[in-house]
Amino acid sequence: MSVAAEPGSGLAVCAQCASTTKVLLTGAGTEAAKAVAEFTKGDVDRWCNGYVVDEAKNAQCKSDGEIPGGKLGERLTSSADCLAGKIVDIDGKIFTTDGIWLAGEHGIGVAEPGEIRFRDSNGEIEGSSRAGRGKGLIINYARLCPAGVAAVAKTSSKSMASSNEAAVDPATAVSLSSLSGNAYDHNGSQMRIDRDRGVIAYDDPKSSISGTVRSGQVLFRGKLPWRSMKASGTAFTFKKGCAPAPYKVTGYWTENQDLVLTGAAPKRAKEGCEVVGYSKSGGNSKLTFKSLMSD
């Protein structure tokens, strides 16, 4: 199935380069994800207005149609195997995910803590300076693979109800000993929130979901800046015998240090694992995490 990406959710070459808004996306989140983007007049004008202050030069910028990262009408193509964590970037070079950036880490540049880090084909970590491609890789991989580092488990879309085990791929779980941060309550389950890594994981799932969710299961990956900054990233819903279903969420911290995340959550078919739609009113559309202790 092909879908048009929302404005501002296209492809980019670097942090300061123009990004596209006209995108055809196929196979998102699978081993055959592909995005084809095209620079529009609106993309050119938006970049010129953001970076060229002088009125005459601004007009010339819009007239020329050539901007960092592309030009009017130019097409950009990127593809990914989200299950293997590999991306073929716009220029054809191949990169592999290598965990996430941590606060203060050498090379983090303009990447946010919790965003994905990449290695090139020589095994070298791709830095994230403003002019470098690291941030562009983060942007493009997020379009192709909405689950981020936590690639969806490679299972059939049919139900695996015959199995007594939850369908958990190692990429969708973490070792709790690797996480810092405080304990939170989420609907009766104890959670661990690591703001630096941008991860929320189950520490002690409540008994009613223990057959579906395990300790260490990742519920959220993304950005969890403190206080006034907006949280954003990918959350997951779970069904026994099915791979986690990803969806985009945004949120905020309350004065009581609680975290609230909201987004249109996946709706599964009554039979099987297929996601048949998204809802802003379902039980997973609002996730609340109540602090069990203070920093």
Secondary structure, DSSP 8 states (H G I E B T S, - for coil): -EEE--TT-S-BSSSSS-B-SEEEEESTTSTTEEEEEE--HHHHHHHHHHH--SHHHHHHHHHH-EETTEETT-EEEEEEETTTTEEE-TTS-EEEEEEE--TT-TT-TT--TTSEEEE-TTS-B----SSSSHHHHHHHHHHH-TTTTS------SS--TT-SS----GGGB--GGG--SEEEEETTEEEEEETTTTEEEEEE--GGGTTT--TTBEEEEEE---TTS-EEEEEEE--TTS--EEEEEEEEE-TTS-EEEE--EEEE-SSSS-EEEEESSSTTSEEEEEESS--
